[in-house]
Amino acid sequence: MNVSKVRLSMLLLLLALITATIAHAPPNGKSTDTARAEDQAQAAIKRLAPAANLRVHVSRSQADIKSLLDPKATAWNEATPTQILLNRTPRVYQTEPPFEGRIPALEVRVLRAESKFVARLEWEDETMNAPEAPPRLTGEAGDPEKLYTRPTAATSLFADAVAIMVPENWTGPEFPSLQMGDAKNPVHLYYWNASRGAEDMTASGRTTTKSAGRPVAHQAEHSGDKWHVTLELPEQSDGTPIAFAVWNGASNDRDGLKFFSIWYVLVAK
């Protein structure tokens, strides 16, 4: 084969390769991986569009955080109330009688201010249950991982409580498990207890809950047969799943025995 024929063959091969590349190239000059990722992201957004009654509306406020921690602050009139549907957990203990009470109504309002996220939770509770809390068990040498089981004096007094659950680093599209998250999608629990105050807790599934060692700014008051509790959280982006739980001390609620919601979604107002 002479040189001219070799050059012609190479030229034809090069043209074929260029044509194939152009034919398979995504629009706008994006790489195949980038285009596929964007398509998946758009599909996820469409799948996650929350139902109208599963949205927690978040408003922007010019008020300072300190004032927003007051449940009676006038700035809360700017926030859109969301009525959260609560469910009763199934029976946990064999000795637990069937629940025959009324599931409380929970109203949630959320405001953004100073790069923070403040929630006000208001729910029905005719009694204020805030017994004196026993000393915290810290385990061997202060390590809570080294707690050991031992007989203890039982008590029938339990505190009222409420919690907000959000994913730790959620990217979607699936929601974490409602049972304290899962290994793939761990969660933060911003938990308030009438006896102990509020703290940040983490979990990656049932029985994995532990304190993150960070207190949570809050205020709480009981009036008019209702609890009014405010909690300050780190900023949460729009589209983030959020869930709630309420414990009634008068009903001996504790641990997994509670009222809980399914996942709602944060939406900017």
QUIVENTA-V517478 format. One record per helix or strand of 3 or more residues. SS is the DSSP state (@ for helix, = for strand). FROM is the first residue (numbers start at 1). TO is the last residue. Records with the same first field share a line. If there is no record, write none. Layout:
SS: FROM-TO, FROM-TO
This chain:
@: 3-24, 27-29, 32-47, 52-54, 65-68, 74-78, 140-142, 144-146, 249-251
=: 55-60, 82-84, 106-113, 116-124, 161-167, 187-193, 197-203, 210-215, 218-223, 226-234, 241-247, 264-268
